[in-house]
Amino acid sequence: MSNASKDDNSVSSLIGVLNTDGATIVCVKADPISHRLEVSDGTSGSDNGPANALKDGNDVSTLIAVSSADGITPVVVYTDANGKLLIQTT
């Protein structure tokens, strides 16, 4: 499990849940030059995760989003093992 990094103002970095097990917390990575998030663009996904956001060892919550189906239901956000945020472009 990874803990979120914090800046000098104690703001936490982004953390997500590993897509392969739904339990391991992974730090989301960004390119230090362009400041772009590292992403993995796929055509399908899996539901290996919890219904609620997980918390790291410092009590920082993982990312959640709202469902595209109803705009209300919380959905855990996945990453891959390399810290790439999982997305799907259409």
Contacts in CASP RR format, 6 or more apart in sequence:
PFRMAT RR
TARGET T0000
AUTHOR 0000-0000-0000
METHOD contacts of the structure
MODEL  1
MSNASKDDNSVSSLIGVLNTDGATIVCVKADPISHRLEVSDGTSGSDNGP
ANALKDGNDVSTLIAVSSADGITPVVVYTDANGKLLIQTT
1 24 0 8 1.000
1 25 0 8 1.000
1 56 0 8 1.000
1 57 0 8 1.000
2 15 0 8 1.000
2 25 0 8 1.000
2 26 0 8 1.000
2 27 0 8 1.000
2 56 0 8 1.000
3 15 0 8 1.000
3 25 0 8 1.000
3 56 0 8 1.000
3 57 0 8 1.000
3 58 0 8 1.000
3 60 0 8 1.000
4 12 0 8 1.000
4 13 0 8 1.000
4 14 0 8 1.000
4 15 0 8 1.000
4 27 0 8 1.000
4 56 0 8 1.000
4 58 0 8 1.000
4 60 0 8 1.000
5 12 0 8 1.000
5 13 0 8 1.000
5 27 0 8 1.000
6 12 0 8 1.000
6 13 0 8 1.000
7 13 0 8 1.000
12 58 0 8 1.000
12 60 0 8 1.000
13 27 0 8 1.000
13 28 0 8 1.000
14 27 0 8 1.000
14 28 0 8 1.000
14 63 0 8 1.000
14 85 0 8 1.000
15 25 0 8 1.000
15 26 0 8 1.000
15 27 0 8 1.000
15 28 0 8 1.000
15 56 0 8 1.000
15 60 0 8 1.000
15 61 0 8 1.000
15 62 0 8 1.000
15 63 0 8 1.000
16 25 0 8 1.000
16 26 0 8 1.000
16 27 0 8 1.000
16 28 0 8 1.000
16 54 0 8 1.000
16 62 0 8 1.000
16 63 0 8 1.000
16 76 0 8 1.000
16 77 0 8 1.000
16 78 0 8 1.000
16 79 0 8 1.000
16 85 0 8 1.000
17 23 0 8 1.000
17 24 0 8 1.000
17 25 0 8 1.000
17 26 0 8 1.000
17 49 0 8 1.000
17 50 0 8 1.000
17 54 0 8 1.000
17 62 0 8 1.000
17 76 0 8 1.000
17 77 0 8 1.000
17 78 0 8 1.000
17 79 0 8 1.000
18 24 0 8 1.000
18 25 0 8 1.000
18 26 0 8 1.000
18 78 0 8 1.000
18 79 0 8 1.000
18 80 0 8 1.000
18 81 0 8 1.000
19 45 0 8 1.000
19 46 0 8 1.000
19 48 0 8 1.000
19 78 0 8 1.000
19 79 0 8 1.000
19 80 0 8 1.000
19 86 0 8 1.000
20 48 0 8 1.000
20 80 0 8 1.000
20 81 0 8 1.000
21 48 0 8 1.000
22 48 0 8 1.000
22 49 0 8 1.000
22 50 0 8 1.000
22 76 0 8 1.000
22 78 0 8 1.000
23 49 0 8 1.000
23 50 0 8 1.000
23 54 0 8 1.000
25 54 0 8 1.000
25 56 0 8 1.000
25 62 0 8 1.000
26 79 0 8 1.000
26 80 0 8 1.000
26 81 0 8 1.000
26 83 0 8 1.000
27 83 0 8 1.000
28 37 0 8 1.000
28 38 0 8 1.000
28 63 0 8 1.000
28 79 0 8 1.000
28 83 0 8 1.000
28 84 0 8 1.000
28 85 0 8 1.000
29 37 0 8 1.000
29 38 0 8 1.000
29 82 0 8 1.000
29 83 0 8 1.000
29 84 0 8 1.000
30 36 0 8 1.000
30 37 0 8 1.000
30 38 0 8 1.000
31 38 0 8 1.000
37 85 0 8 1.000
38 82 0 8 1.000
38 83 0 8 1.000
38 84 0 8 1.000
38 85 0 8 1.000
39 84 0 8 1.000
39 85 0 8 1.000
39 86 0 8 1.000
39 87 0 8 1.000
40 80 0 8 1.000
40 82 0 8 1.000
40 84 0 8 1.000
40 85 0 8 1.000
40 86 0 8 1.000
40 87 0 8 1.000
41 87 0 8 1.000
41 88 0 8 1.000
41 89 0 8 1.000
42 86 0 8 1.000
42 87 0 8 1.000
42 88 0 8 1.000
43 88 0 8 1.000
44 88 0 8 1.000
45 78 0 8 1.000
45 86 0 8 1.000
45 88 0 8 1.000
49 76 0 8 1.000
49 78 0 8 1.000
50 76 0 8 1.000
51 74 0 8 1.000
51 76 0 8 1.000
52 64 0 8 1.000
52 74 0 8 1.000
52 76 0 8 1.000
53 61 0 8 1.000
53 62 0 8 1.000
53 63 0 8 1.000
53 64 0 8 1.000
53 74 0 8 1.000
53 76 0 8 1.000
54 61 0 8 1.000
54 62 0 8 1.000
54 76 0 8 1.000
55 61 0 8 1.000
55 62 0 8 1.000
56 62 0 8 1.000
62 76 0 8 1.000
62 77 0 8 1.000
63 76 0 8 1.000
63 77 0 8 1.000
64 74 0 8 1.000
64 75 0 8 1.000
64 76 0 8 1.000
64 77 0 8 1.000
65 74 0 8 1.000
65 75 0 8 1.000
65 77 0 8 1.000
66 72 0 8 1.000
66 73 0 8 1.000
66 74 0 8 1.000
66 75 0 8 1.000
67 73 0 8 1.000
67 74 0 8 1.000
67 75 0 8 1.000
77 85 0 8 1.000
77 86 0 8 1.000
78 85 0 8 1.000
78 86 0 8 1.000
79 85 0 8 1.000
79 86 0 8 1.000
80 86 0 8 1.000
END
